[in-house]
Amino acid sequence: MQKSIVILTGGGPAPGMNTVVGTITKVFLRNGYRVLGLNGGYKGLFSPDPNFEELDFFLADSIFNRGGSHLVMSRFKPTQEDFDKNFNLKFFQDNNIKLLVTIGGDDTASTANRIAKFLHEKDYHIANIHVPKTIDNDLPLPQNIATFGYQSAKGEGTAIGATIYEDARTNHTWFVVSAMGRSAGHLALAIGYTNHYPMIVIPEMFNKTNITGEKIINMAVSAIIKRKILGIDYGAIIISEGVFEELSSEELQSYGVKFTYDQHGHPELGKVSKAQMFNDMLETRLKQLGLDIKSRPVEIGYEVRCITPHAYDLVYCTELGMGVYKLFTEGITGCMVYMDLNGNVKSLYLKDMQDPVTGKIPPRGVNIHQDKVRMIFELIMHYITPEDYEAAKKYVKDPETYDFKKILNW
């Protein structure tokens, strides 16, 4: 029987997913394998009737440079009961599957390892290789290599951010922007500094104090007042959604926010408008201060997940797809694939990334101690410093409350 491989996609979309799938399909087809695409993520492997399709060259060639994901995605995470009662071993046996390729985050990767172990216990031996993706760029790949999808999302987010800033400049108003980034501020920081936003708020900045809505709004007011002192009546404030997740449940409840959670236990941040919430808080504060300033909320999130991949991700995802084949032929399994900065295919194992106590992979946050990040804080952003106190008293009675570095306890 002809040997096969199966590919599935998990989690949320990222630019370049079709590039990975299309490249893997072409490479394995030319080397004599059938390539099966599984729709619905892991659901199909725990169903008596998996929704799969055979991928051919023409399909691969039509999707490899497109956004979104041809294979339907899912956040389904199987329980032990699913393994015990619902696992479809027959699907692997009937199709002579030798390799499971998964594309997703660390949850998707850990489930692939569980499946490979389960199959091994059933005396069916299979390789599994994971292709890591996230537009959040928070997976700690070696050499600070970006996760696929991030560069495209950053480029699209920057374009949207530029239009927002042009609108602020055109109408002499302010915008409160929220950008995706569940636990790290890479995307918000990049959008903010490429567009010279006067205030950028990311969770990593709060390394010496806890995150509260009060502090975030004080930082926004700090930028507005500083620009008023400079004679600038417009601007934009970008806030990473990661700070939202760090707010206490009591504070969130006071704002009327109620989370629902996905199957991995993560709060579904996309169902709540962070920009709207922070903008409402800012408008209330400005009114209390007697400042007649307009502000508008904008959310940057789903708009950047399914875009056509930019050149960086088209190249990188093609390399990752070819890398899957290289690792497979070398007998390497149970790993993630990545390309190092020297252009070599490398494997990375979950156990080498996981916290030994919790078993979870610590997210890669923005290194706020790097020169390039410190320079953004010091040379691009606008905020009140002690030298501004006297001038700031024209707008607020207590300018020290809005001193950026004092807010952060820096």
For each residue, the residues with C-beta under 8 A, 3 or more apart:
1: 96
2: 32 33 34 96
3: 32 33 34 96 98
4: 33 34 35 36 95 96 97 98
5: 24 28 33 34 35 36 97 98 99 100 101
6: 35 36 37 38 52 95 97 99 100 101
7: 21 24 25 35 36 37 38 55 71 101 102 103
8: 37 38 41 42 44 45 71 100 101 102 103
9: 13 17 21 41 69 71 72 73 102 103 104
10: 41 42 73 74 75 76 102 103 104 105 107 108 111
11: 73 75 104 105 107 108 133 134
12: 73 75 305
13: 9 17 68 69 73 305 306
14: 17 133 134 135 147 148 149 150 152 153 305
15: 67 135 148 149 152 153 156 304 305 306 307 308 309 310 313
16: 19 20 133 148 149 152 309 313 314 316 317
17: 9 13 14 20 21 68 69 71 103 133 149 317
18: 21 22 63 64 65 66 67 68 69 70
19: 16 22 23 64 65 309 313 314 317 318 321
20: 16 17 23 24 103 131 133 148 317 320 321
21: 7 9 17 18 24 25 37 55 60 63 64 69 70 71 103 321
22: 18 19 25 26 60 61 63 64 65 321
23: 19 20 26 27 60 64 317 318 320 321 322
24: 5 7 20 21 27 28 35 101 321 324 325
25: 7 21 22 28 29 35 37 55 56 57 59 60
26: 22 23 29 30 57 60 61 64 321
27: 23 24 30 31 321 322 324 325
28: 5 24 25 31 33 35 325
29: 25 26 32 33 35 55 56 57 60
30: 26 27
31: 27 28 325
32: 2 3 29
33: 2 3 4 5 28 29 98
34: 2 3 4 5 54 95
35: 4 5 6 7 24 25 28 29 54 55 56
36: 4 5 6 7 52 53 54 55 95 97
37: 6 7 8 21 25 52 53 54 55 70 71
38: 6 7 8 41 44 45 50 51 52 71
39: 44 51 52 53 71 72
40: 43 44 51 72 73 74 76
41: 8 9 10 38 44 72 73 74 75 76 104 108
42: 8 10 45 46 74 76 77 78 108 111 115
43: 40 46 47 51 74 76
44: 8 38 39 40 41 47 50 51 52 88 91
45: 8 38 42 50 78 87 88 91 115
46: 42 43 76 78 82 83 86 87 88
47: 43 44 50 51 86 88
48: 88
49:
50: 38 44 45 47 88 91
51: 38 39 40 43 44 47 72
52: 6 36 37 38 39 44 91
53: 36 37 39
54: 34 35 36 37
55: 7 21 25 29 35 36 37 59 60
56: 25 29 35 59 60
57: 25 26 29 60 61
58: 61 62
59: 25 55 56 62 63 70
60: 21 22 23 25 26 29 55 56 57 63 64
61: 22 26 57 58 64
62: 58 59 66
63: 18 21 22 59 60 66 70
64: 18 19 21 22 23 26 60 61 318
65: 18 19 22 308 309 314
66: 18 62 63 70 308
67: 15 18 306 307 308 309
68: 13 17 18 306
69: 9 13 17 18 21 72 73 306
70: 18 21 37 59 63 66
71: 7 8 9 17 21 37 38 39
72: 9 39 40 41 51 69
73: 9 10 11 12 13 40 41 69
74: 10 40 41 42 43
75: 10 11 12 41 262 263 264
76: 10 40 41 42 43 46 263
77: 42 107 111 263 264
78: 42 45 46 82 83 86 87 111 114
79: 82 83
80: 83 84
81: 84 85 86
82: 46 78 79 85 86 87
83: 46 78 79 80 86 87 114 118
84: 80 81 87
85: 81 82
86: 46 47 78 81 82 83
87: 45 46 78 82 83 84 115 118
88: 44 45 46 47 48 50 91 92
89: 92 93 119 122 124
90: 93 94
91: 44 45 50 52 88 94 95 97
92: 88 89 95 97 119 124 126
93: 89 90 96 124
94: 90 91
95: 4 6 34 36 91 92
96: 1 2 3 4 93
97: 4 5 6 36 91 92 100 126
98: 3 4 5 33 126 127
99: 5 6 126 127 128 129 328
100: 5 6 8 97 112 115 116 126 127 128 129
101: 5 6 7 8 24 128 129 130 131 324
102: 7 8 9 10 108 109 111 112 128 129 130 131
103: 7 8 9 10 17 20 21 108 130 131 133
104: 9 10 11 41 107 108 109 130 132 133
105: 10 11 108 109 132 133 134 139
106: 109 110 132 139 350 353 360 361
107: 10 11 77 104 110 111 264
108: 10 11 41 42 102 103 104 105 111 112 130
109: 102 104 105 106 112 113 130 132 336 350
110: 106 107 113 114 350
111: 10 42 77 78 102 107 108 114 115
112: 100 102 108 109 115 116 128 130
113: 109 110 116 117 128 334 350
114: 78 83 110 111 117 118
115: 42 45 87 100 111 112 118 119 128
116: 100 112 113 119 120 126 127 128 333 334
117: 113 114 120 121
118: 83 87 114 115 121 122
119: 89 92 115 116 122 124 125 126
120: 116 117 123 124 125 126
121: 117 118
122: 89 118 119
123: 120
124: 89 92 93 119 120
125: 119 120
126: 92 97 98 99 100 116 119 120
127: 98 99 100 116 328 331 332 333 334
128: 99 100 101 102 112 113 115 116 333 334
129: 99 100 101 102 324 327 328 332 333 335 336 337
130: 101 102 103 104 108 109 112 335 336 337
131: 20 101 102 103 148 320 321 324 336 337
132: 104 105 106 109 139 141 147 148 336 338
133: 11 14 16 17 20 103 104 105 147 148 149
134: 11 14 105 137 138 139 147 149 150
135: 14 15 147 149 150 152 153 180 187 304 305
136: 147 150 180 181 182 183 184 186 187 363
137: 134 146 147 150 184 186 187 364
138: 134 147 181 182 183 184 186 363 364 365
139: 105 106 132 134 147 361 363 364
140: 353 361 362 363 364
141: 132 144 145 146 147 338 348 364
142: 145 338 340 346 348
143: 340 341
144: 141 364
145: 141 142 338 339 340 341
146: 137 141 150 151 312 316
147: 14 132 133 134 135 136 137 138 139 141 150
148: 14 15 16 20 131 132 133 313 316 317 320
149: 14 15 16 17 133 134 135 152 153 305 309 313
150: 14 134 135 136 137 146 147 153 154 186 187
151: 146 154 155 310 312 313 316
152: 14 15 16 135 149 155 156 304 307 308 309 310 312 313
153: 14 15 135 149 150 156 157 180 187 304 305 307
154: 150 151 157 158 186 187 190 191
155: 151 152 158 159 310
156: 15 152 153 159 160 303 304 307 310
157: 153 154 160 161 179 187 190 191 300 304
158: 154 155 161 162 190 191 194 195
159: 155 156 162 163
160: 156 157 163 164 191 298 300 303 304
161: 157 158 164 165 177 191 192 194 195 197 236 238 300
162: 158 159 165 166 194 195
163: 159 160 166 167
164: 160 161 167 168 175 177 195 236 298
165: 161 162 168 169 175 195 196 197 235 236
166: 162 163 169 170
167: 163 164 170 171 173 175
168: 164 165 171 172 173 174 175 234 235 236
169: 165 166 172 234
170: 166 167
171: 167 168 234 294
172: 168 169 233 234
173: 167 168 234 293 294 295 296
174: 168 224 234 235 236 237 293 294 295 296
175: 164 165 167 168 235 236 237 295 296 297 298
176: 220 236 237 239 275 278 279 282 295 296 297 298
177: 161 164 191 197 236 237 238 239 275 297 298 299 300
178: 188 238 239 240 241 244 273 274 275 278 297 298 299 300 301
179: 157 187 188 191 238 239 240 241 300 301
180: 135 136 153 187 241 269 300 301 304 305
181: 136 138 184 185 186 187 188 202 240 241 242
182: 136 138 241 242 245 266 269 363
183: 136 138 203 242 245 363 365
184: 136 137 138 181 202 203 204 240 242 363 364 365 366
185: 181 188 189 200 202 203 204 205 240 242 243 365 366
186: 136 137 138 150 154 181 189 190 366
187: 135 136 137 150 153 154 157 179 180 181 190 191 240 300 304
188: 178 179 181 185 191 192 200 201 202 238 239 240 241
189: 185 186 192 193 200 202 240 366 373 376
190: 154 157 158 186 187 193 194
191: 154 157 158 160 161 177 179 187 188 194 195 197 238 300
192: 161 188 189 195 197 199 200 238 376
193: 189 190 196 197 200 376 380
194: 158 161 162 190 191
195: 158 161 162 164 165 191 192 236
196: 165 193 380
197: 161 165 177 191 192 193 200 235 236 237 238 380 381
198: 223 226 227 235 236 237 381 382 383
199: 192 219 220 222 223 235 236 237 238 381 382 383
200: 185 188 189 192 193 197 237 238 376 381
201: 188 205 216 219 220 237 238 239 240 243
202: 181 184 185 188 189 205 240 242 243 366
203: 183 184 185 206 211 240 242 243 246 365
204: 184 185 207 365 366 367 368
205: 185 201 202 368 408
206: 203 209 210 211 215 243 246 408
207: 204 368
208: 408 409 410
209: 206 215 407 408 409
210: 206 246
211: 203 206 215 216 243 246 247
212: 215 216 247 248 251
213: 216 217 247 251 255 278 281
214: 217 218
215: 206 209 211 212 218 219 407 408
216: 201 211 212 213 219 220 239 243 278 281
217: 213 214 220 221 278 281 282 285
218: 214 215 221 222 401 402 407
219: 199 201 215 216 222 223 237 383 402 404 407
220: 176 199 201 216 217 223 224 237 278 282
221: 217 218 224 225 282 285 286 289 396 402
222: 199 218 219 225 226 383 384 402 403 404 407
223: 198 199 219 220 226 227 235 237 381 382 383
224: 174 220 221 227 228 235 286 291 293
225: 221 222 228 229 384 388 392 395 396 399 402
226: 198 222 223 229 230 382 383 384 388 392
227: 198 223 224 230 232 233 234 235 382
228: 224 225 231 232 233 395
229: 225 226 388 391 392
230: 226 227 382
231: 228
232: 227 228 235 382
233: 172 227 228
234: 168 169 171 172 173 174 227
235: 165 168 174 175 197 198 199 223 224 227 232 382
236: 161 164 165 168 174 175 176 177 195 197 198 199
237: 174 175 176 177 197 198 199 200 201 219 220 223 282
238: 161 177 178 179 188 191 192 197 199 200 201
239: 176 177 178 179 188 201 216 243 244 274 275 278
240: 178 179 181 184 185 187 188 189 201 202 203 243
241: 178 179 180 181 182 188 244 245 269 274 301
242: 181 182 183 184 185 202 203 245 246
243: 185 201 202 203 206 211 216 239 240 246 247
244: 178 239 241 247 269 272 274 277
245: 182 183 241 242 267 269
246: 203 206 210 211 242 243
247: 211 212 213 243 244 251 252
248: 212 251 252
249: 252 253
250: 253 254
251: 212 213 247 248 254 255
252: 247 248 249 255 257 259
253: 249 250 256 257 258
254: 250 251
255: 213 251 252 277 281
256: 253
257: 252 253 272 277
258: 253
259: 252 267 268 271 272
260: 267 268 271
261: 265 266 267 268
262: 75 265 266 268
263: 75 76 77
264: 75 77 107
265: 261 262
266: 182 261 262
267: 245 259 260 261
268: 259 260 261 262 271 272
269: 180 182 241 244 245 272 274
270: 301 302
271: 259 260 268
272: 244 257 259 268 269 277
273: 178 276 277 297 299
274: 178 239 241 244 269 277 278 299
275: 176 177 178 239 278 279 297 298 299
276: 273 279 280 297 299
277: 244 255 257 272 273 274 280 281
278: 176 178 213 216 217 220 239 274 275 281 282 297
279: 176 275 276 282 283 295 296 297
280: 276 277 283 284
281: 213 216 217 255 277 278 284 285
282: 176 217 220 221 237 278 279 285 286 295
283: 279 280 286 287 295
284: 280 281 287 288
285: 217 221 281 282 288 289
286: 221 224 282 283 289 291 292 293 295
287: 283 284 290 291
288: 284 285
289: 221 285 286 395 396
290: 287
291: 224 286 287 395
292: 286
293: 173 174 224 286
294: 171 173 174
295: 173 174 175 176 279 282 283 286
296: 173 174 175 176 279
297: 175 176 177 178 273 275 276 278 279
298: 160 164 175 176 177 178 275
299: 177 178 273 274 275 276
300: 157 160 161 177 178 179 180 187 191 303 304
301: 178 179 180 241 270 304 305
302: 270 305 306
303: 156 160 300 307
304: 15 135 152 153 156 157 160 180 187 300 301 307
305: 12 13 14 15 135 149 153 180 301 302
306: 13 15 67 68 69 302
307: 15 67 152 153 156 303 304
308: 15 65 66 67 152
309: 15 16 19 65 67 149 152 313 314 317
310: 15 151 152 155 156 313 314
311: 314 315
312: 146 151 152 315 316
313: 15 16 19 148 149 151 152 309 310 316 317
314: 16 19 65 309 310 311 317 318
315: 311 312 318 319
316: 16 146 148 151 312 313 319 320 339
317: 16 17 19 20 23 148 309 313 314 320 321
318: 19 23 64 314 315 321 322
319: 315 316 322 323 339 345
320: 20 23 131 148 316 317 323 324 337 338 339
321: 19 20 21 22 23 24 26 27 131 317 318 324 325
322: 23 27 318 319 325 326 345
323: 319 320 326 327 337 338 339 345
324: 24 27 101 129 131 320 321 327 328 337
325: 24 27 28 31 321 322 328 329
326: 322 323 329 330 345
327: 129 323 324 330 332 333 335 337 345 347
328: 99 127 129 324 325 331 332 333
329: 325 326
330: 326 327
331: 127 328
332: 127 129 327 328 335 347
333: 116 127 128 129 327 328
334: 113 116 127 128 349 350
335: 129 130 327 332 347 348 349
336: 109 129 130 131 132 347 348 349 350
337: 129 130 131 320 323 324 327 345 346 347 348
338: 132 141 142 145 320 323 345 346 348
339: 145 316 319 320 323 343 344 345 346
340: 142 143 145 343 344 346
341: 143 145
342:
343: 339 340
344: 339 340
345: 319 322 323 326 327 337 338 339
346: 142 337 338 339 340
347: 327 332 335 336 337
348: 141 142 335 336 337 338 352 353
349: 334 335 336 352 353
350: 106 109 110 113 334 336 353 354 361
351: 354
352: 348 349
353: 106 140 348 349 350 361
354: 350 351 358 359 360 361
355: 358 359 360 361 362
356: 359
357:
358: 354 355
359: 354 355 356
360: 106 354 355
361: 106 139 140 350 353 354 355
362: 140 355
363: 136 138 139 140 182 183 184
364: 137 138 139 140 141 144 184
365: 138 183 184 185 203 204
366: 184 185 186 189 202 204 373
367: 204 370 373
368: 204 205 207 373 374 377
369: 373 374
370: 367 373 374
371: 374 375
372: 375 376
373: 189 366 367 368 369 370 376 377
374: 368 369 370 371 377 378
375: 371 372 378 379 380
376: 189 192 193 200 372 373 379 380 381
377: 368 373 374 380 381
378: 374 375 381
379: 375 376
380: 193 196 197 375 376 377
381: 197 198 199 200 223 376 377 378 404
382: 198 199 223 226 227 230 232 235
383: 198 199 219 222 223 226 402 403 404
384: 222 225 226 388 389 392 399 402 403 404
385: 388 403 404 405
386: 389 403
387:
388: 225 226 229 384 385 391 392 399
389: 384 386 392 393 399 400 403
390: 393
391: 229 388 394
392: 225 226 229 384 388 389 395 396 399 402
393: 389 390 396 397 399
394: 391
395: 225 228 289 291 392
396: 221 225 289 392 393 399 401 402
397: 393
398: 401 402
399: 225 384 388 389 392 393 396 402 403
400: 389 403 406
401: 218 396 398
402: 218 219 221 222 225 383 384 392 396 398 399 407
403: 222 383 384 385 386 389 399 400 406 407
404: 219 222 381 383 384 385 407 408
405: 385 408 410
406: 400 403 409 410
407: 209 215 218 219 222 402 403 404
408: 205 206 208 209 215 404 405
409: 208 209 406
410: 208 405 406
